Each structure stands twice: as C-alpha cells, then as structure tokens.
Amino acid sequence: MNDREPAVELDAVVLAQGPRTLLADASFRVGQGEIIGLLGPNGAGKSTLLRALLGLVRPRAGRISVLGRPVRPGATRVGYLPQTEPNGQFLSAWDVVAAGAAGNRLGLPWRGGTARAEIDAALAELGATHLAGRRYVNLSGGERQRVRLAQAVLGRPALLLLDEPLVSLDPAAQAETVALLRAIRARLGCAIVVSSHEINPLLPAIDRVLYLARGALALGPVDQVITTKVLSRLYGAPVEVVRVGGRIFVLPGEATLPLDRAG
Amino acid sequence: MLHYAFMVHALLAAGAVSVLCGLVGWFLLLRAEAFAGHALSHVGFTGATGAVLLGLPPLAGLISATLAAGLAMGGLGARIGRRDVAIGMVLSLALGFGLFFLHFYTSYAAQATALLFGNVLAVDRATVLALTGLCLVSLAGLALIGRPVLFAAIHPEIAEARGISPRAIGMAFLAICAIAIAGAAEIVGVLLVFTLLIGPAAAAQSLSRRVTVGLVLAPVLALGQAWAGLTAGFYSGWPISFWIAVFSFLTYVLATMLRPTEP
C-alpha cells in the first residue's frame, strides 16, 4: 500500500443476504487514517459490510479493495473487534489478548519473548497494563473494551474494523471508549470503521459518517449526511433530524410543530 | 502392587489416557463443548458393542465410532456447543443401538458392565501399547494445532477473519477428542468419561487464570486422580472407576473452594 491508496475502496458492490439486498451498487472510499462512523438501523447490514471488508462475505457483484489489495480473509494488517464477547472469560486479560497473537500459526500456545513484548505493548497502548493479570470476567464494561481493543491493535494494523463497540456500555464507558479510538489513531495512524446504532456518543471521534439504510448509503461529513433530506431519501419515508445542544436526534415522521429544522 | 503385571499395565494405560484427557478437556471446556464430549462417549458404547458382536476388539469399535462421530460433529461447522437437543437425540439413538447389539451378544451383563464402567485391570500388554501409541499421536496432533485451537476457542470470529476455518479446526480438534474419549472409555467406562475429561480440566480452570498453567495443571490433576484411583482400588478391593470418580469429584470441589480471589 502506498500513501495515496485508500484504506478501503468499494466499486459497484452488491451485498446480499438470502433474498435481502443489503447494499445495492455501492462505491466509496475510506482514506488512510480516517475514522468513519458506520450508522444505520438494526438489520441494515452494518455487520455484514464489516464482514465483507474482512473477506468473510463475498459480494454478489463489484470489487472490494482493502489496503490497496483485493479483499481476502487472513489479511494481517486489519484489526477486528466483533460484537460478541470472547470465550474463556475465566482467563486473565493478558491471556485473552495473547490468544490472538499469531494465533493462526501452528504450534503450541506458548509465547516467546517477542510475542510477549508485543502483547504487553498493545495493552500499554490502550492503558490496560494494570488489567493484564485480572480475570476477564471480573472487568467492567469499559475495562473489557480496553482489553478487546488491545487484542484488535496487535500487530499494529493499518485498518481497524469495530462492530458496535459501544453497545451495552454506560455513558461514561462509552465516552472512555470513543476517546480511545482517537488515541489509537494518533498512535498507529490507522483508519477506523466503527459501527454503532447511535451517533451521539461517536460524534467526538468520527471524521465522516457512512449511513446505511434499505440497501442505499450516504457517506460524508456528519452535517451533510445526518439531515432531514438525506435520511428521508435513504429511509424512503419522512424522518426529521433535530439538533439539540450539540446532539442529534433522528425522529420518524414529519414534525407537526415548527422544530429547528436542520437540512 | 508393582509386582503384578496387570497393575503395571493399568498404571501405564491410565497414565497415558489421563494426560491426554486432561489436556483435551481443558480445550473442550473452553469451546463450551462438554456435552459433545458426553455424547461422543455414548456413541463409543455403540461402536464397542457392535465390534464385540462382530468378534472384533471393543477398542477398535470404540475408536471408529467416536472418530466418525467427532468428525461429523466438527463438520457441522458452526459451534456445536449450542446444539444440545440434536446432540442429545443422537446420543439416545446411539445408546439404543448399543443395547440392540448387546441383545445379540451372549455374555450380556459382564460385557455391558465393563463397557459402561470400565475394566482397567483387564487391559493387556497389546492394549497398553495401542493406547499409548494413540495417545502419543494425539498429543503430537494437539501440540501442532494447539495455537489455532486456542485462538478459535477464545475469539471464534477474529480467528475466522484471520483465515482459520472453524470447520477444519473443529474437525481436527474433535478427532483428537474422540481418541481421548475412546481411551477414557477403556479405563473408566463410557459413563464415567467425565471423571478424566472434564473434572480435572474444570478444576484447573478454577485454580488458574493462565493458559500455560492450566495446560500443565489439567493433565497433572488427571494423572494424579487416575493413579490414586488405581492405588485405592488395589488396596481396598473396591472398583477402580468408583475411586477415580470420587477423587475427580473431590478435586473439583476443592478447586472450586480454593479458587483464588481477585486482588
């Protein structure tokens, strides 16, 4: 990958799951070092799009490139945080992270000095060194996200794909996790695609938003995408976007009161 | 007791099998597939009774049946930990066929008891060699795939994204598991396979949050239980499988009580 190549590039991609079309003819680019918020209602295909970027779901048509190469599973410079929690939660946080260190190579699960240093560095990067010895099951939601993000940044990826990292976190832990995203980008310079069904907690971190609904998408700065006009077009039904105190609310239907329209 | 050849054979066979079972069980619990292990042992009963009916050694029938079932379960691909109804139905059918085969066998009761509760003192030199060889091959296999098995067990989705096929790894692991279970059935009987497979592994997971420590502790505990059971059986004259079951349970309960608390 050279400096000009995008981190992610989709060219006329069609993604489908059974009879349902999740993405019809999508083309877009994510630049290196960009943080993209992947938004959309439940079932819109946010997770499927992330899995397609990992090479785990094949598009029906079109071409997906990741870090300048055609997508394929096993790309080592792509970090991934799935929605589900890890198994083996009786293990220490260190061991949960370590399981992913070159875990696809054959051999005994013993870790050499280099691998151990890499794991320690990833935990330090996320400010999770003090959690390393504790059992994963005893960690709080925010602490778990630190540990899981440490596993995702092992091997210093150039692209991070995060599937709903804020779900089921309390507001404080959400803010803590979002701050970590900026810190990771500052340290590693990697592009981050982070999915969420709620935009407000992500606002401080994201450069652009990719909104997915009913097989269509819109990509751009938050102010240009999260608008009454764009979202009504995506949903194929009237929705109202309201901004209150720096936060954004998407309400179904048309306003009956003269609200402060943004769009 | 070491003056008796049958005791030496029993100690050797139980030793090889218990070390393998401790290790396999630790991974099996991590994959949340304890019930699959239970089912495999029952399928083994059918294989053994079928073999006896055909005039073949029971061990050959045990291993062919558990291996076939293990590969089939692994081939289902998706994590089988949650398919407990389907597994339960298959194991019931397997036991039914086991009874059917026994029905045509003349020395019904003695054979059934030996298969269900084990008959480690009847293990001859040839069987010791066969069991030890099988265990060594399985241990070598587990050493080879230990790292990807650990990765896929703790982070199934990330492992898949890294190019580890859940189906391939499931089949390879359950094949090794099948050999461990067939061995354990030869020692403690199909009904008490859990005493060597699950008991020591569960105790090890209570006692240590480290992968490395757990993978040493589980086989050591399993070996300790097996040899303590043989010794107690030799001096008391009571069934060895009974003693192994008692020691397995005591180890499990003690480990649960001694589970280290978080700092």
Interface residues (C-beta under 8 A of the other chain):
Chain A: L54 G55 L56 P73 G74 T76 V78 Y80 P82 T84 P86 N87 G88 F90 L91 S92 D95 V96 A98 A99 G100 A102 G103 N104 R105 L106 G107 L108 P109 W110 G133 R134 R135 N138 Q151 A152
Chain B: L30 R31 A32 A143 L144 I145 G146 R147 P148 L150 F151 A152 A153 I154 H155 P156 E157 I158 A159 E160 A161 R162 G163 I164 Q205 S206 R209 R210 V211 T212 L215 E262 P263
